[in-house]
């Protein structure tokens, strides 16, 4: 099985001028804009991020109940990133030479602090999820939002 590019939603094809009626998904689902409940397992930092981004995404008209798990994963990755960065900052207070980025093993060898890898992995996961939701500048440049309440049909102004 070969993987190609992720399919672009029809509304993005329409606004970018690459839509072709013969290739359009006639059964593309339409989801209702909604504010999902936060998953119970979110860390404190993840829950704070959930509350911050949910309001923004709901107001932008890009949040539905179907987004709960993926948004929870984004928020949890954010929470882990914050926790790892805070722990690294504590190491940095005691280590002026490497700012906590390196530690010594029992044999005296210097290695990268495992928290650096944890922080980097959480940050990469967070950014991957953020792009899925249009929460990065480059991701936003590829989408065009309509004013909420304009119409229930996102294709109305383009003619179907």
N, C-alpha and C positions, 0 to 999 in steps of 0.2 A: 504494500500500500504506500503510495507516494503522497506526500503532503505538499500542497501548494499554499498560496496566500489564503488568509482567512477571507471568507466571503464578505463583501461589502454590503451593508444594508441597502435596500432599494432607495430609501430616501437620500442616502449619500450619493448613490449613482445618479439620481435625478439632478441634484444640485451641482454635481461635478460634470454633468454633461455626458456621462458614459452609459446612461440607461438605455437599454434596448428592450422594447416590449416583448420580443420573442424570447428573451432570456430572463424576464422578470418572474420572480416567485409569486405566483398568484395567491398562494396560501401563506404568505409571510404573516406570522402572528403579530397582532397588535395587543399591547399590554396597557393596562390602566395605570396611570400615574398614582403612586401610593407611597406612604411613609411606613416602611416595614419596622417591626419591633427588633431591637438589638438582640443578637444571640446572647444567652445567659452566660456563656463561657468566656466572654471578652474580658481581658485584663483591664485594669483601671485606665491605663493610657489608651488602650484600644477603644474603650467606651467613650472617652472624651473625644477621640477622633471621629467615632461613629456619630456622635451628637453634632459635631461641627460640620461634617460633610453631608450628612443626610438633609439638613435644612437647605444647604446650597443646591444639592442635586434635585431635591423636590421642587424648589423654586424655579430651577432651570427646566423642569419638566422631563428629567431623565432618570427618575427613580421609580421602581415598581417593587412589588412584593417578591417578584422573581429574583431580584438582585440581592436579596438578604444574605445568602451564603457567600457569594463572591465579594460583596462589600464587607462582610464579616472577616473574610480572609485578608482583604486589604488592611482593615483596621487592626487585626491581630498582628500582621507583619509590621505595621507602623508601631504598635505597642512594643514588639520585640526589639525593633530598631532603637526606640527611645530607651528601653531598659539597658541594652548593650552599650549605647553611647554614654549613658549616665554612669555605668560601671567603669567604662574606660576613663571617664573624667576623674573618677576616684583614684584609679591607678595613676593617672597623670599628676595628681597632687603630690604623690609620693615619689615620682620618677621624673625629674627634670630633664634627664638625658634623652629618654625616648618617648616621653609623654605617655607612658603606659602601653605603647604599641609593641614593645618587646618584653619578654620575661625570660628568666633564667630557669633552666631545667635543674633537676637534682644533681646532675653531673656538671653543672656550671655552664652549659651551652646556652647561647641566646637564641630564642625562637620567637616567632610572631605570637603575640598574645592571642589565644583562641577567641577572645571577645571581638577581635578585629574581624575574624571570619564570620562570626555570628552577626555582627553589625552589618557587614557587607551583604551577606545572604538575605537578611531581613530587608535591607534597603532595596536590593534587586527585586525581591518578591513584591515589595510595596510598589515600586515603580511600574512593574509589569501590570499589576492590578489597576493602578491609577490610570495607566494609558487606556485600559479597557473601558473605563468610565469617563474618559475625556477630561481627566484631571491634570493633564500636563499641557504646557503651551503648544507643543507640536500636535498632540492629539486633538486639542480644541481647534487648531487651524484646519483640520480635515472635516469638521462637522459644521452644520449650519442649523441653528435653533430657530424655532418659530415662537412668537409670543404666545404664552398660555392663554387659552380662551379664544384665539383667533378662529380656529376650526378644529374639529376632531379628526379631520382628514389631512395628514401632513402633505399629501400630493395635490390637494385642491388647487393651489396657486400655480401648479405646473401643468395641470391638465393631464388626465390619465389616458 
